[in-house]
Amino acid sequence: MDKESSTKLIHRLNRAEGQIRALKRIIEGGTCADCKEFITQVKAARSALQGVSEEYIAHHIHKCEKLPKEQREEQINEAIRLLARG
């Protein structure tokens, strides 16, 4: 993976990590946190992780272009199956 792609992925992971830490603080605080704030953080973390997944798979599929056709189709189909599982 090239430096620019890995930097983007690390940035997205750092963002998700920060949002998950915020969720942990809310729970550990033992207070009745604002439900809207909690749900917003959950959705933001989920979105950040979805972005990591999409970007990584896009990179993987582009890398597959260099494989023989049979292997390329197998790799792409595997990625599609994993994405479909959600």
N, C-alpha and C positions, 0 to 999 in steps of 0.2 A: 504494500500500500504506500502511495506517495505521501510525502510530508504534509502537503496541504490537506489531503483527505483525512489523514490521521489526526491532524490538529482540529479539524472541524468536528470529528467524532468525539474527541476528548473534551472539547468545549461543550458539546451537547450533554455528555455524561456528567461533567462538572455541574451543569445547570440542574440536571435531574437529581444529582446527589445533594445539592443545596436545598432543593425543594423537599426531598425526603427528610433531610435533617430538620427542616422547619416543621414538618409533620410530627416527627419524633418529639420535638420540644413542646408542641401543643399537647400531645398525649402525656408526656412526662410531667408537664406542668400541673396536671390534675385539676385544672380549672375548666369550667364550661366555656370552651373557646367558641368563638363565632363560627357557626356551622358553615356559613357562606365562605369564610376564609379557609376553613379546612377543606371543603370540597374543591375550592379553587386551586389549592395547592396540590391535591390529589390529581385533578385534571391536568395541571401544568406538568407534573412529574410524568404522568402517563404520556402526554404529548411529546415531551422531550425524549422519552425512551422510544416512542414510535418513530420519531425523527432519526434516532440513531439506527434503528432497525432498517428503515427505508434507505438511508444513505449507505449503510454497510452492504445491504443486498444489491443496491444499484452498482456499487463498486465491484462486488463479486460477479455480477452478471456481465459487466464490461470486461472483467478479467477472463470470463469464460469464452469470450469471442475468440481467444487464441487457442482454445482447445479443439480437438477433432469434433466434428458435428455430433456424433453419438454421445460423447462425454458432455459436450456443451448442453445438449437437450436434457440430459439426465440432471445436470446441476441446476438448470433453470427450472425444471419441473419440481425438483426437491424444494427449491426456494419458494415456489408458488404454493406447494402443499403446506409448508411451514407457515406462510403468511395467511393462508386460508383458515388455519386452525385458530388464528387470533391469539 
